Amino acid sequence: MKNIIKIFALAMLMILPEACQKYYPMVAPPIKEVEDDLDEEIGGSMPFYVTVHGAGTMDGTSWDNAMDATGLFDLLTNYQNLSRQPIYVAEGKYVVSNKAGEGLTITKDIYNVKGGFSASSSGNSTTDWNPAKYVTIISGDVNGNNRADDGDCGIFKVTSGNIQFEGVSFRHGYLNQETSATLAGQIGAGIYINGLPLSTSVTTINCEFRDNITGADNNVSSSVAGGPAVLVQSGNYRAKNTKFINNAETKGGRGGAVRFNSDEACGFFDKCLFTGNKLAGKFGSAIQLSGGHLCINNSTFVDNVGECGVVNGGGAFFISNSTIVLDSNDRTDFALRVESKAGKCTRFVNNVFMTEKSTGYGININVDAPDVTSFGGNIYQAIRYGDNNNKATTIYTPAATDAIKPVSGTFDGECWMYNPAGIMTNYVTLATLLDAVKGFNPTMSSSYTNLGVKFYEWVTEAGFKVDYRGQARNVEKLQPGSYDSNLN
């Protein structure tokens, strides 16, 4: 019997997944009583601890015995069950591979990868946590020159599992034309999601996607090029308090930061910022929705450059409390471009759709017989029907509480702020907004139903009562956009 056990143990050690450098067999840390603030300890499962170079025994049971970068990536990609154990990661730069090309593949549930801890943390303490101060970078910068270019790699490809990242900055993911052509669909340089919709999701909280680049032509690999920060072919992506900064698609793909590419793709965004993203081709300098579902609340889109809309697509949109401003350097003149037909509907309430061009359009409805409805409280800078004014045979009628006039504002790097005096005469209430959210239920054929109710539950009612900064709104007089000065 002992010999059988030994043979079995040796066999298990031989089944080692691919790793970027070396492999550490992982075992669950022992359950022990500690007096600290492990707020995410659940069901008796203790966290893993990670620093760039590791420490002590490197088994991850404490900061004094932390895993190193290689151990972290082994842990994310091997057979270890992480559905109940958080992973605490200290400040520093963690490069996912030592060679150019595709990134690491994740195929399992991961409870939470939480960055932003001080490298000087000790024991099991998690008190010294500040993602802005203790920046934790997961990077594709293989060649170490602090930019995304040839010689670097993509970051993560997720094909199964429910995964959460918190307090992490994803930087310098890179995929070029040649690499993209060989990857059977992995074009996203940051996080690429392609799995069964009901069992594949990635959530980012207090995260950042910065300086990721795809250089793949839209004709490569079934036209899925684009989305250098996040590309969703099939599955779910949810972002809360997440920033998308200076990402770029450089060869003509779609989506300067994020792209959803099928009816089995779904995205939720709350309190997110898109700025500095660039698109060499057409369709969505920040987000492009080739298909699928997109729900956005309390988010800001400013200073993104491309063509055919900052947010663009023909899937199902719901947008509330958000500000979309077209940059004066953009190659076209409309902020939001939608092609939603019956079933693939667009619904919006309490937004600002504006351009920095005096003759621009806030919205371009570019489809025959559109299914586009305003629930009021929006500010538009004019509406255009079709790229050449020859589409939208059913003319869209704005809500009575919408204001169709230009408005100027100031961007402070976080919010686009303006004074609504003299612009709005009527405001929507929180009750009206929540009715619109909960009623959003596209009938398009897909795996998603009662989508608006799910979005409401994810944001929570409290989330609709504040603006992008977390400042309280007057629930009887909501100011349009992601900035609210709490009107009297």
Residue, then its C-alpha position, 0 to 999 in steps of 0.5 A: m500500500k505504501n508503494i502505491i501511495k509513493i507511485f501516485a505521489l510521484a505521478m502527481l509531481m510529474i503532471l506539471p503545467e506550463a510555467c513562465q520560468k520554473y514551477y513550485p508545487m502548491v499546497a493549501p496553506p495551513i488553517k491557523e488562528v491569527e489576529d489580523d484584518l483578513d477581511e476576505e478570509i472565507g470559509g476558513s480558507m487562508p490567503f496566499y501572499v506574493t512579493v516580486h522575489g518571494a521570501g523564506t520558504m516561498d510557500g505563500t503562507s505569509w509575507d515572510n514566506a511569500m511566493d515570488a512572481t513565478g509562483l504567482f503565475d504557476l498558481l493562477t494557471n495550474y490545478q490548484n483550486l482557488s475558488r475560496q482563497p484570495i491572493y494578496v500581492a505586494e507592489g512591484k512589476y510581475v512579468v507574465s512570461n520570459k518570451a514574446g507571443e501570447g500570454l498565460t491561459i487561465t481555465k479555473d475559478i479564482y476568488n480574488v487577486k488583490g494587489g496594492f500591498s506594501a512590500s514591507s508588509s510582514g506576518n499576515s497583516t493586510t493593513d498597509w494597502n493602497p493600490a495608488k501608492y503601492v502599484t502592483i503591475i501585471s505586465g507583458d513587458v518581456n524585453g523590459n523597456n517599459r513600453a509595449d512593442d515587439g518582443d513583448c507578450g499578451i497578458f491573460k487568455v481566459t477560457s473558463g472560470n470566474i475570476q476577480f482582480e482588485g487593485v492591479s494595473f495591467r500594463h504593456g500587453y502586446l500582440n503584433q500582426e504575426t503573433s495574432a495570426t497564429l493564435a486562433g483568435q487571441i487578439g486582445a493584448g491585455i485580457y482576452i475572454n473566450g469561454l461559455p457565457l454562463s461559466t466564464s467571467v472576469t471582474t476588475i475592481n479598482c484596477e487599471f489598464r494602461d499602455n496595452i497595444t494590439g497591432a493586428d489587422n481587422n482581417v486577421s483571425s475572423s475579424v476579431a482584432g482590437g480591444p487591446a485592454v480587454l477583448v470579449q469573444s464569448g463570456n462576461y467582463r465586469a469593471k468597477n472603478t477601473k481606468f482604461i488609459n493610453n491603450a491603442e489598436t494600431k493596425g485597423g481593428r475595432g475598439g481602442a480599449v475594449r471590444f465585445n465581439s459576439d451575441e454571447a459577450c456581455g459587459f458591465f461598467d460602473k464608475c470607470l474612466f476611458t481616456g487617452n485611448k487610440l484607434a488607427g482604424k474605425f469604430g469605437s475609440a474607447i469601446q466597440l460592440s460588434g455584438g452582445h450586451l453592454c451596460i454602463n453607469n457613472s463612467t467618463f469617456v474623454d480624450n479618446v481618438g479614432e473614428c466612428g464614435v467613442v462608443n460604437g456598435g450594433g449590439a444592445f446598449f444601456i447607458s446611464n449617468s455617463t459622460i461621452v465627449l468626442d475629442s477635437n482630433d477625432r476623424t469623425d464628428f459624433a460621440l455615440r454611434v449605434e446600430s441597434k435594431a429590434g431585439k438589439c436595443t439601445r436605451f439611455v437615461n441621464n447622460v451627456f453625449m457631446t463633442e469638442k467640435s462646434t458642428g459635431y453630433g452627440i449621437n449618430i443612429n446609423v441603422d434602418a428602423p432603429d430600436v433606440t429609446s431615451f428615458g430622459g435627462n440626456i444632453y445631446q449635441a445634435i442627432r445625426y441619422g446615418d453616416n451620410n444622413n441616409k439611414a434611420t428610416t424610422i426617425y428617433t424622437p428624444a424624450a421631453t426631458d432631454a436637452i439638445k444643445p451643445v455644452s462645454g465642460t472642463f476635464d480634470g483628469e477624472c471627471w468632465m465637469y460642467n454647469p447645467a444652468g440654462i441647459m436643463t429645464n427638467y431633470v429625471t429622478l432616481a425612480t425614473l432611472l431605476d425603472a429604466v435600468k430594471g426594464f432593460n431586457p433585450t430579446m436578442s438570441s443569447s444566453y442573457t436574460n433580465l439583463g437590466v435587473k442583473f445590472y441593477e443588482w451588481v451596481t446596487e441602488a446605492g451605486f446609482k445614488v452617487d456620481y463617478r467621484g462617489q459624491a451624493r446625487n440629489v435623487e429628485k434632480l439628477q444632473p446628467g452625466s458622470y459628474d453631479s454637483n448635487l443640485n438644489 
